[in-house]
Every structure is written in structure tokens, then in C-alpha cells.
Amino acid sequence: MKAQHITLLTIAAAAFVSCAPSPMDGSQAEVPAPQIDGYHKIPMGKRTPDGKANRVISPYRPYNIIDVTGYRSGDIVGDPSTAQVDLATNKLILNTSKFLRIP
């Protein structure tokens, strides 16, 4: 019975090691973050004048206040008030909204 356990542990260890990523040259280089084309062209939202946390004023008309809870400074979020409406269902198409960066 011990031989079965050793064989099972050996197979599990080999499967675990084969799943772990390893660089070809032996170095521990980090994978670079993806580059977003035109990142610097995305307008920056503005902080609310009352200083409430997690609230940003959209740079697009009608300049709504957007709740950005859960996002960090510099993240890109969409303004749902600029999204187009699907005429068949009267729902917002969120992937058509304009984007802004969080200050």
C-alpha cells in the first residue's frame, strides 16, 4: 500500500510542476503589463467639489457624478450616461459608453 501512495504523490507532484510557468532562460522576469493605445488621450474625471470619496464627475455631458467604488486612481471606467440605448429592449448598451480615467 505504501508503494501506491508514493506513486500517487509522485504523479501529483509531476502534474503540479508541469503546470507552473517557468521562463525559458532560467530568469524570473515579470510579464509586462499590456499597453493601451491612446491611454493618455482618455480624459480624466474630476473629483467632486464636496470631497466625497469614490465619486467622480464625468468629463462628458451631462457631467453626471459616477460612483467608482472598487476602482483605483488611474483606472479606466465607462460613463453609463453616454451609452447608447437598444431600441428593441430599451436597455443600455454599456460597451458603447465613453471612457474616462479616475483621478
Backbone hydrogen bonds, N-H to C=O, Kabsch-Sander energy under -0.5 kcal/mol:
donor,donor_aa,acceptor,acceptor_aa,energy
5,H,1,M,-1.6
6,I,2,K,-2.4
7,T,3,A,-2.3
8,L,4,Q,-2.4
9,L,5,H,-2.7
10,T,6,I,-2.3
11,I,7,T,-2.2
12,A,8,L,-2.4
13,A,9,L,-2.5
14,A,10,T,-2.3
15,A,11,I,-2.2
16,F,12,A,-2.2
17,V,13,A,-2.4
18,S,14,A,-1.9
19,C,15,A,-1.0
20,A,16,F,-1.0
26,G,23,P,-0.6
37,D,35,Q,-0.6
39,Y,36,I,-1.5
41,K,38,G,-1.3
42,I,38,G,-0.6
42,I,39,Y,-1.1
45,G,101,R,-2.9
46,K,57,I,-2.1
48,T,55,R,-0.9
51,G,48,T,-1.6
55,R,52,K,-0.9
56,V,66,I,-2.1
57,I,46,K,-3.7
58,S,64,N,-2.7
63,Y,60,Y,-2.9
66,I,56,V,-3.5
66,I,64,N,-0.5
68,V,54,N,-2.0
68,V,66,I,-0.6
71,Y,68,V,-1.9
74,G,102,I,-2.6
75,D,72,R,-1.9
77,V,75,D,-0.5
77,V,100,L,-2.7
79,D,98,K,-2.8
82,T,79,D,-1.8
83,A,80,P,-1.1
84,Q,93,I,-0.6
86,D,91,K,-3.2
87,L,85,V,-0.6
90,N,86,D,-2.7
91,K,86,D,-0.5
93,I,84,Q,-3.0
94,L,92,L,-0.9
96,T,93,I,-2.0
97,S,94,L,-1.5
98,K,79,D,-0.5
100,L,77,V,-2.6
101,R,43,P,-2.5
102,I,75,D,-2.2
